[in-house]
Amino acid sequence: MITETEKDKSKMKPQEHHKEAAEHHEEAAKHHKEASKMYESGDHKSAAHHAHSASGHSNAAEEHENEASRKHAATFGTKK
């Protein structure tokens, strides 16, 4: 997976943002599960690392969600 800094988000289409958001949510879930296992085993340092990684993926997912919504609104406007 390409890191966020390597991508030009301005050229991405809304559907690409949704795909990226989904991938980040999946990665966040993996890190949350691993953090839970580490806390249960008493490895708090590793747990904190995974929790921090999960947070980063969640933040990246939210950025893509917001960008997809912004681009959708710019293209289609608000319908009533």
Sequence and secondary structure as in RCSB ss.txt:
>XXXX:A:sequence
MITETEKDKSKMKPQEHHKEAAEHHEEAAKHHKEASKMYESGDHKSAAHHAHSASGHSNAAEEHENEASRKHAAT
FGTKK
>XXXX:A:secstr
   GGGS GGG  HHHHHHHHHHHHHHHHHHHHHHHHHHHHT HHHHHHHHHHHHHHHHHHHHHHHHHHHHHHHH
H    
